[in-house]
Amino acid sequence: MAEPVDWRADGIPRSARFDDIYHTESGAPAQASHVFLGGCGLPGAWVGQSKWRILETGFGFGLNFLTTWQAWRAHPQRPRLLHFVSIEAFPVSRDDLLRAAAGYPDLFGLAESLAAQWHGLLPGFHRLSFDEGRVLLTLCIGDVQAMLRAQRFEADSIFLDGFSPQRNPAMWSSETLKAVSRFARRGTRVATWTIARAVCDALAQNGFQVTKAPGLPPKRDCLQGVFEPAWQVRRRGPVPLPAAEAGRCVVVGAGLAGAAVAASLARRGWEVDVLEAAERPATGASGLPVGMLAPHVSPDDALLSRLTRAGIRATWQQLEQLLAEGEDWRATGVLERRATGDDRLPGEWIADGPNESWHASLPQLGEAGLPPDAVALWHARGAWVRPSRLIAAWLALPGIRVRARCRVARIERIEHIDGKGKRWVVRDANGAMLAEADRIVIAGGMESHALAPEFPLQAVRGQVEWGLMPAGARLPATPINGDGHLIAHVPTAEGRLWLVGATFDRDSNDVAPRASDTEFNRGRLNRLHPDAAALLAPAFARGETRAWVGIRCASGDRRPLVGPLSSGSADGVWLCTALGSRGLSFAVLCAELLAARWHHEPLPLPAKLAQALDARRAWPADEKAQRLASAM
């Protein structure tokens, strides 16, 4: 449930939980500009920077974020990328978010964009993307100390906000401010409206030099500071990987993984060459005629469940920004059939909560043509997507060049011709140089195995059946999955497409269709949706259906691999592969994780979830030992 808000007669919002107002009577934008941006020297401080990273300890109605975003938009020398990371334990409703911004015309349009992505705010991280991915808001929903432990980056500015120390002491405790100090580098500026002695003392004890500054009426003073400790700062944890500056990158593979990586890097200023072995992009497993986007749901909210939710949010934003809904994708929702007794959900989820998956209702079952006693879940954040359209949109972004029929056989490091260090080179089987770059990303699905033979990549063959819908056919408008899946009503130049499948054959690279798999898929469809199976039976009998086969790439633990190829190539050659059968769910998330780690940006995932995708978990034993030794 959203946090309830009391609205005073003068329009000032008040928290019943903390018995305090959300912002001063002078107005939230004025407070944000004077106390937070002004206190951190913004926007002047970000001039000449490629990115700017802000940590905020209380999001509230997001008016500090909106004011910062507006200042970024208006500044002619703004950084290419603005990261705003904010912690909020009790998010308000979308309606209250808009109500709080309604009195500020300069901010209201931005607030509407924020409200459009204000959904599914379960505990954890939520990455929201604006202005073509150049303004990134990472909402950390949960207790402040837990969220600070889960995030890792160096902040350029720190906004300490929240209800007063008397009303919400945990937000201002010495433990919280010590955790905040771990995000600071020398020169990081901090600003807050409170001058409470305990806050000043805790900041000073943790390396900040603080001073009082004129406040915004009715407050006489506010607090400003800079991180300049008298001691040598030593950070615990693993040694961070070398930071990268935008240059030239080669991405091997033009499927979902490779195209998503190319797009993420191009947004950060990289010049990207995408090399594809086939005749054109999206010809491997990413060439599926139409795919389904749906989360994994489990009663214990397992790792895969949390990863797919984060991945779908990231993909959804790209779909809305780049594709035409109704033609390239459609936000239909997805109905998932379950076996009797297998529809359990996390215990804290409720029907009208922030969770976007719930037990299917009788009307939803009826509209899908399923019996009223069917056991099913409804995923509101579900869709069908044509992967080739998404790949084409990514590869068309500025800064990306695609070269087909370029099969990379090996990667070398050589001395650059101008004598300014070493460069990475990719060559074909004859030794001819295909390209050179500052960094390489291997994202070629099973083609990755030739360049990363030490990794235990597994081929997983999948076959689907598809065809054009018969005239007047009443197939369900909502995709259905469970034991197999059914997608229909997908517009193409030939007519409306339907698709069923898919098989899952491990360790098979055979791309020839199999009649036995066609029958297997028909059997699964009959169990999933008997009426649809009966309706499509004549098309199968007349041979009017088509089979499509793709070879997915999976890791040993069925999670993607994102990280350096080896300890010796951490500053040059990385993997982004093994997306398995969830390429649509994982491609954007993995690409953004790779970019964040290259540029020392805020993580799009809590640290433990990011670690679960780290390619270093699959390094050979001797590489792992070397990594541990270097971190000691």
C-alpha positions in Angstrom: 0.0 0.0 0.0 1.2 3.6 -0.7 2.1 5.8 2.2 -0.9 7.9 3.3 -0.5 11.6 3.1 -2.4 14.3 5.0 -2.8 17.6 3.0 -3.1 20.7 5.0 -5.4 23.6 4.1 -2.5 25.6 2.7 -1.5 22.7 0.4 1.5 21.5 2.5 1.7 17.7 2.6 2.2 16.2 6.0 3.2 12.7 7.1 0.9 11.1 9.7 3.6 8.4 10.4 6.2 10.9 11.4 4.0 13.9 12.4 6.1 16.2 10.2 5.7 18.2 6.9 7.4 17.1 3.8 8.9 20.4 2.9 9.1 24.0 4.1 6.3 26.6 3.5 8.6 28.4 1.0 8.0 25.5 -1.5 9.8 22.4 -2.4 11.5 23.6 -5.5 12.8 26.7 -3.7 14.1 24.5 -0.9 15.7 22.1 -3.4 17.4 24.9 -5.3 18.7 26.8 -2.3 19.5 24.0 0.2 20.5 21.0 -1.9 21.7 22.2 -5.4 23.1 25.4 -4.0 24.6 23.7 -1.1 26.4 21.3 -3.4 27.5 24.0 -5.8 25.2 22.8 -8.6 24.9 23.2 -11.5 28.3 24.8 -11.7 30.1 21.8 -10.2 29.1 19.5 -13.0 30.5 21.6 -15.8 33.0 19.6 -17.9 32.0 16.3 -16.3 30.9 13.2 -18.3 28.5 12.1 -15.6 27.2 13.3 -12.2 26.2 11.0 -9.4 23.9 12.2 -6.6 22.9 10.2 -3.5 19.8 11.3 -1.6 18.5 9.8 1.6 14.8 10.6 1.4 12.9 10.8 -1.9 9.5 11.9 -0.6 7.5 13.3 -3.5 10.6 13.5 -5.7 10.7 17.3 -5.8 14.5 17.4 -5.2 14.9 15.0 -8.1 12.6 17.0 -10.4 14.3 20.3 -9.6 17.7 18.7 -10.2 16.5 17.2 -13.5 15.1 20.6 -14.6 18.5 22.2 -13.8 20.3 19.5 -15.8 18.0 20.1 -18.8 18.5 23.9 -18.6 22.2 23.9 -18.3 24.2 24.2 -21.6 27.3 22.4 -20.1 25.4 19.6 -18.4 27.1 16.2 -18.1 26.1 13.5 -20.6 24.6 11.4 -17.9 22.9 12.3 -14.6 22.5 9.6 -12.0 20.2 10.3 -9.1 20.0 7.6 -6.4 17.4 8.0 -3.7 16.3 6.0 -0.7 12.7 5.8 0.4 11.2 3.4 2.9 7.6 4.6 2.4 6.7 5.6 -1.2 3.7 7.7 -1.7 1.0 7.1 -4.3 1.1 8.2 -7.9 -1.8 10.6 -7.3 -0.1 12.2 -4.3 3.1 12.5 -6.4 1.3 14.5 -9.0 -0.7 16.5 -6.5 2.6 17.6 -4.8 4.0 18.9 -8.2 0.7 20.4 -9.4 1.5 23.8 -7.9 4.8 24.1 -9.8 4.1 24.4 -13.6 7.8 24.2 -14.5 8.1 20.8 -12.8 4.7 19.3 -13.6 5.6 17.9 -17.0 8.6 16.1 -15.5 6.4 14.9 -12.7 4.0 13.3 -15.2 7.0 11.4 -16.7 8.0 10.3 -13.3 4.4 9.2 -12.4 4.3 7.1 -15.7 7.0 4.9 -14.3 5.8 5.0 -10.7 4.6 1.4 -10.4 5.7 -1.9 -9.0 7.7 -0.4 -6.1 8.3 -3.5 -4.1 11.3 -3.4 -1.6 14.6 -3.3 -3.5 16.0 -1.2 -6.4 14.0 0.2 -9.3 15.8 1.9 -12.2 13.8 4.6 -14.0 15.0 6.1 -17.2 14.3 9.5 -18.7 15.5 11.7 -21.6 16.6 8.8 -23.8 18.4 7.2 -20.9 20.6 10.2 -20.0 18.8 10.8 -16.7 18.7 7.7 -14.5 16.8 7.6 -11.3 17.6 4.6 -9.0 14.9 4.3 -6.3 16.0 2.2 -3.4 12.8 1.1 -1.6 13.5 0.0 2.0 15.2 0.8 5.3 18.0 3.4 4.8 20.8 1.4 6.2 19.9 -1.7 4.3 19.7 0.2 1.1 23.0 2.0 1.7 24.7 -1.4 2.2 23.2 -2.7 -1.0 24.4 0.1 -3.3 28.0 0.9 -4.3 29.3 4.0 -6.1 31.2 7.2 -5.4 28.8 10.1 -5.2 29.6 13.6 -6.5 26.9 15.2 -4.4 25.0 14.0 -1.3 21.5 15.4 -0.4 20.6 14.5 3.2 16.8 14.9 3.3 14.0 13.4 5.3 11.8 14.1 8.3 13.4 15.9 11.2 15.9 14.1 13.4 13.5 14.3 16.3 10.7 12.6 14.3 12.8 10.1 12.3 16.1 9.6 14.2 17.1 6.5 12.3 17.5 8.6 9.1 20.0 10.8 10.9 21.8 8.4 13.2 25.5 8.2 13.4 25.4 4.7 11.8 23.4 6.1 8.9 25.7 9.0 8.4 28.8 6.7 8.6 27.2 4.6 5.9 26.6 7.7 3.8 30.3 8.7 4.2 31.3 5.5 2.4 29.8 6.9 -0.8 32.0 10.1 -0.6 35.3 10.8 -2.4 37.5 13.6 -1.5 35.7 16.7 -2.6 32.2 15.3 -2.5 29.8 18.0 -1.2 27.0 17.3 1.2 24.0 19.5 1.9 21.0 19.4 4.2 18.4 21.7 5.7 19.0 20.6 9.3 21.7 22.0 11.6 21.1 19.6 14.4 24.2 19.3 16.6 24.2 15.5 16.4 24.1 15.6 12.6 27.0 18.1 12.5 29.0 16.0 14.9 28.4 12.7 13.1 29.3 14.2 9.7 32.5 15.8 11.1 33.5 12.5 12.7 33.1 10.8 9.4 35.4 13.1 7.4 33.1 16.0 6.4 34.1 19.6 7.0 30.8 21.3 7.7 29.6 24.9 7.9 26.4 26.7 8.5 25.0 28.7 5.6 22.0 31.0 5.3 18.8 29.0 5.2 15.6 29.4 3.3 12.9 31.2 5.4 11.3 30.3 7.7 14.6 28.4 8.5 17.5 30.7 9.4 20.3 28.3 8.6 21.1 25.2 6.6 24.2 22.9 6.5 26.9 22.5 3.9 30.0 20.3 3.9 32.7 18.7 1.9 34.4 15.3 2.4 38.0 16.1 3.3 39.0 13.7 6.0 42.3 14.2 7.9 43.1 10.5 7.4 43.8 8.2 4.5 40.6 6.7 3.3 40.6 2.9 3.0 37.6 1.2 1.6 36.7 -2.4 2.5 35.6 -4.9 -0.1 37.0 -6.1 -3.4 39.3 -3.8 -5.5 37.0 -2.0 -8.0 37.6 -2.9 -11.7 39.4 -0.2 -13.7 37.2 2.7 -14.8 36.7 3.4 -18.5 36.3 6.6 -20.4 34.2 6.6 -23.5 36.2 5.5 -26.6 35.8 2.8 -29.2 34.3 -0.5 -28.5 33.8 -3.7 -30.5 30.7 -5.8 -29.6 30.7 -9.3 -31.0 27.2 -10.3 -31.8 24.1 -8.5 -33.0 21.4 -10.3 -31.1 19.5 -9.0 -28.1 22.6 -9.1 -25.8 25.0 -7.4 -28.2 22.5 -4.8 -29.5 21.5 -3.9 -25.9 25.2 -3.5 -24.9 25.9 -1.3 -28.0 22.9 0.9 -27.1 23.9 1.4 -23.5 27.5 2.2 -24.4 26.5 4.6 -27.3 24.3 6.5 -24.8 27.5 7.1 -22.8 29.4 8.4 -25.7 31.1 5.3 -27.0 31.7 4.7 -30.7 30.6 1.1 -31.1 31.3 -1.4 -33.9 28.9 -4.4 -33.8 30.3 -7.4 -35.6 27.8 -10.1 -36.6 28.8 -13.4 -38.1 25.5 -14.0 -39.9 24.1 -12.2 -42.9 22.2 -9.7 -40.7 21.4 -8.9 -37.1 18.9 -11.0 -35.1 19.4 -14.2 -36.9 20.3 -16.5 -34.0 18.1 -17.2 -31.0 17.1 -13.5 -31.0 15.4 -14.1 -34.4 12.3 -15.6 -32.8 9.2 -14.3 -34.7 7.6 -13.0 -31.5 8.6 -13.5 -27.9 6.9 -13.1 -24.5 7.9 -10.8 -21.7 6.7 -12.2 -18.3 8.2 -12.3 -14.8 9.2 -15.4 -12.9 7.2 -15.5 -9.6 7.9 -17.7 -6.6 6.5 -17.9 -3.0 9.9 -17.1 -1.5 10.6 -14.3 -4.1 13.7 -16.2 -5.2 16.7 -14.7 -7.0 15.3 -15.4 -10.4 12.0 -13.7 -9.5 13.8 -10.5 -8.4 16.1 -10.5 -11.4 13.3 -10.9 -13.9 11.3 -8.1 -12.3 14.2 -5.7 -12.6 14.9 -6.9 -16.1 11.4 -6.4 -17.3 11.2 -2.9 -15.9 14.4 -2.0 -17.8 13.1 -3.6 -21.0 9.7 -2.0 -20.7 11.2 1.5 -20.7 13.1 0.7 -23.9 9.9 -0.7 -25.5 8.0 2.5 -24.7 10.8 4.8 -25.9 11.8 3.1 -29.1 9.0 0.9 -30.5 5.5 1.3 -31.8 3.0 -0.3 -29.5 0.5 -2.5 -31.3 3.0 -3.2 -34.1 6.3 -4.0 -32.6 5.1 -4.9 -29.1 1.9 -4.8 -27.0 1.4 -4.3 -23.3 -1.2 -7.1 -23.1 -0.4 -8.6 -19.7 0.3 -12.3 -19.5 -1.8 -15.1 -18.0 0.3 -17.9 -16.5 -1.5 -21.3 -16.0 -0.3 -23.2 -13.0 -0.9 -26.7 -11.6 -3.4 -27.1 -8.8 -1.8 -25.8 -5.6 1.1 -24.2 -7.4 -0.2 -20.6 -7.4 1.4 -19.5 -4.1 2.8 -16.0 -4.0 5.0 -14.2 -1.4 3.1 -13.9 1.8 3.4 -10.1 2.0 1.9 -9.5 -1.4 -1.7 -8.3 -1.6 -4.3 -7.8 -4.4 -3.9 -4.0 -4.6 -0.2 -3.8 -3.5 2.8 -2.7 -5.5 3.3 -6.3 -6.7 2.1 -6.5 -10.3 1.4 -10.2 -10.3 -1.6 -11.7 -8.6 -4.2 -14.5 -8.9 -6.1 -14.4 -12.1 -9.7 -13.2 -11.7 -12.7 -14.9 -13.2 -13.2 -12.2 -15.9 -9.5 -12.6 -16.9 -9.9 -16.3 -17.2 -13.0 -15.9 -19.2 -11.5 -13.4 -21.6 -8.6 -15.8 -22.2 -11.0 -18.6 -23.0 -10.0 -20.7 -19.9 -12.4 -22.5 -17.6 -13.3 -20.7 -14.3 -11.6 -23.4 -12.2 -8.3 -22.9 -14.0 -5.4 -22.1 -11.7 -3.5 -19.1 -13.0 -1.6 -15.9 -12.2 -2.1 -12.6 -13.9 1.1 -10.6 -14.7 0.1 -7.0 -15.4 3.6 -6.2 -16.5 3.6 -8.7 -19.4 3.7 -8.3 -23.1 4.6 -9.8 -26.5 7.6 -8.3 -28.3 9.1 -8.8 -31.8 12.8 -9.1 -30.8 14.1 -8.1 -34.3 12.3 -4.7 -34.1 13.9 -4.0 -30.7 17.3 -5.0 -32.0 16.9 -2.8 -35.1 15.9 0.2 -32.9 19.0 -0.2 -30.7 21.4 -0.7 -33.6 20.0 2.5 -35.3 21.1 4.7 -32.4 23.9 7.3 -33.1 27.4 6.1 -32.5 26.7 2.5 -33.6 28.0 0.8 -36.8 26.9 -2.7 -37.7 29.0 -5.0 -39.9 27.5 -8.4 -40.9 29.4 -11.4 -42.2 32.2 -10.7 -39.8 33.0 -13.8 -37.8 35.6 -13.1 -35.0 38.0 -16.0 -34.5 40.4 -14.5 -32.0 41.2 -11.4 -29.9 44.6 -10.0 -29.4 46.3 -7.1 -27.6 48.8 -5.1 -29.5 50.9 -2.0 -29.2 49.0 0.9 -30.8 50.4 2.4 -34.0 50.8 5.8 -32.4 52.8 4.4 -29.4 50.2 5.5 -26.9 49.6 2.2 -25.2 47.9 -1.0 -26.2 44.7 -1.7 -28.1 42.5 -4.7 -28.6 42.2 -6.3 -32.0 39.7 -8.8 -33.3 40.7 -11.0 -36.3 38.9 -13.5 -38.5 40.0 -17.1 -39.1 42.5 -16.0 -41.8 44.2 -13.6 -39.4 42.8 -10.5 -41.1 42.1 -7.6 -38.7 38.4 -6.9 -38.5 38.5 -4.0 -36.0 40.5 -2.5 -33.2 39.2 -0.9 -30.0 39.8 0.2 -26.5 37.5 -2.5 -25.2 35.7 -5.6 -26.5 32.4 -7.2 -25.4 31.7 -10.8 -26.3 27.9 -11.1 -26.7 27.4 -13.6 -29.4 25.3 -16.3 -27.7 26.7 -19.8 -28.4 29.2 -18.1 -30.8 30.8 -16.8 -27.6 32.2 -20.2 -26.8 34.9 -19.9 -29.5 36.2 -16.8 -27.8 35.6 -17.9 -24.2 36.3 -21.6 -24.2 37.0 -21.7 -20.5 33.4 -20.8 -19.7 30.9 -23.7 -19.4 28.4 -22.4 -21.9 25.6 -24.8 -22.8 23.6 -24.9 -26.0 19.8 -25.2 -25.5 17.8 -25.9 -28.7 14.3 -24.5 -28.9 11.7 -25.1 -31.6 8.4 -23.2 -31.9 5.5 -23.5 -34.3 3.9 -20.5 -35.9 1.5 -19.5 -38.6 -1.1 -16.9 -39.7 -4.4 -16.8 -37.9 -7.4 -18.3 -39.8 -10.0 -15.8 -40.8 -12.4 -15.1 -37.8 -10.3 -17.2 -35.4 -11.0 -16.5 -31.8 -7.6 -17.0 -30.2 -7.0 -15.3 -26.9 -5.8 -11.7 -27.1 -3.6 -12.2 -24.0 -0.5 -14.4 -24.2 -0.7 -17.5 -22.1 2.2 -19.4 -20.7 2.8 -22.2 -18.3 3.6 -25.6 -19.8 4.6 -23.9 -23.0 3.1 -20.7 -24.3 0.7 -19.3 -26.8 0.9 -15.8 -28.4 -1.6 -14.6 -31.0 -2.8 -11.5 -32.8 0.7 -10.3 -33.7 0.4 -8.0 -36.8 2.8 -8.8 -39.8 2.8 -7.8 -43.4 1.3 -11.2 -44.3 -1.4 -11.2 -41.6 -1.8 -11.8 -37.9 0.6 -14.3 -36.5 0.2 -16.9 -33.8 3.0 -18.9 -32.1 3.3 -21.8 -29.7 6.2 -23.6 -28.1 8.9 -24.0 -27.2 11.0 -27.1 -26.7 14.1 -27.1 -24.5 16.8 -29.5 -25.6 20.1 -29.3 -23.8 23.4 -29.7 -25.6 21.9 -29.7 -29.0 23.0 -27.4 -31.9 20.8 -28.9 -34.5 18.8 -26.1 -36.2 16.8 -28.5 -38.5 13.1 -28.6 -37.6 11.9 -31.9 -36.2 8.4 -33.4 -36.8 8.6 -34.9 -33.3 9.0 -31.5 -31.8 6.1 -30.2 -33.7 3.9 -32.9 -32.2 5.4 -32.2 -28.8 4.4 -28.5 -29.1 0.9 -29.4 -30.2 0.5 -31.6 -27.1 1.6 -28.8 -24.8 -0.8 -26.4 -26.5 -3.6 -28.9 -26.0 -2.9 -29.0 -22.3 -2.4 -25.2 -22.1 -5.4 -24.1 -24.1 -7.5 -27.0 -25.6 -9.8 -24.6 -27.5 -6.9 -23.0 -29.3 -5.4 -26.4 -30.0 -8.6 -27.5 -31.7 -8.9 -24.3 -33.6 -5.3 -24.6 -35.0 -5.5 -28.4 -35.7 -6.7 -28.0 -39.3 -3.7 -25.7 -40.1 -1.3 -28.4 -38.7 -3.1 -31.1 -40.7 -2.9 -29.1 -43.9 0.8 -28.3 -43.4 0.2 -24.6 -43.2 2.2 -24.1 -40.1 5.9 -23.3 -39.9 8.7 -24.3 -37.5 11.4 -22.0 -36.2 14.5 -23.3 -34.4 17.0 -21.3 -32.3 19.9 -22.2 -30.2 19.9 -20.5 -26.9 23.1 -20.0 -24.8 22.9 -20.8 -21.1 25.4 -20.9 -18.2 25.7 -23.7 -15.7 23.4 -22.0 -13.2 21.0 -20.6 -15.8 22.0 -17.0 -15.0 23.6 -14.5 -17.4 27.3 -13.9 -17.4 28.3 -10.2 -17.2 31.9 -9.4 -16.4 35.6 -9.6 -17.5 36.7 -12.6 -19.6 39.7 -13.2 -17.3 41.8 -11.4 -14.6 44.2 -10.3 -17.3 41.5 -8.7 -19.4 39.4 -6.9 -16.8 40.3 -3.6 -18.5 39.6 -4.8 -22.0 37.5 -7.9 -22.8 34.2 -8.6 -21.2 31.4 -11.0 -21.6 27.6 -10.3 -21.8 26.1 -13.7 -22.7 24.2 -16.7 -21.5 20.8 -15.0 -21.4 19.2 -18.4 -22.0 15.5 -18.3 -22.8 15.0 -14.9 -21.1 16.8 -12.6 -23.5 14.0 -10.1 -23.6 14.0 -10.0 -19.8 17.7 -9.8 -19.3 19.3 -8.0 -22.2 18.8 -4.4 -21.1 19.5 -5.1 -17.4 22.8 -6.9 -18.2 23.9 -4.1 -20.6 23.2 -1.4 -18.0 25.1 -3.5 -15.4 28.1 -3.8 -17.7 28.0 0.0 -18.4 27.7 0.8 -14.7 30.7 -1.3 -13.8 32.8 0.1 -16.6 32.1 3.7 -15.6 31.8 3.3 -11.8 28.1 4.3 -11.9 25.4 3.4 -9.4 24.3 -0.2 -9.8 20.9 -0.9 -11.3 20.6 -3.8 -8.9 21.4 -4.4 -5.2 25.0 -5.5 -4.9 24.1 -9.2 -4.1 21.9 -9.4 -7.2 24.6 -7.9 -9.4 27.1 -10.4 -8.0 24.8 -13.2 -9.0 25.3 -12.1 -12.6 29.0 -11.6 -12.4 30.9 -13.6 -15.0 33.7 -14.1 -12.4 31.7 -16.7 -10.6 32.3 -19.0 -13.6 36.0 -18.3 -14.0 38.2 -21.4 -13.8 39.6 -22.2 -10.4 43.0 -20.7 -11.0 41.5 -17.4 -12.2 39.3 -17.2 -9.1 42.3 -17.8 -6.8 44.2 -15.0 -8.7 41.3 -12.6 -8.2 41.1 -13.3 -4.5 44.8 -12.8 -4.1 44.6 -9.4 -5.9 41.8 -8.2 -3.6 43.7 -9.0 -0.4 
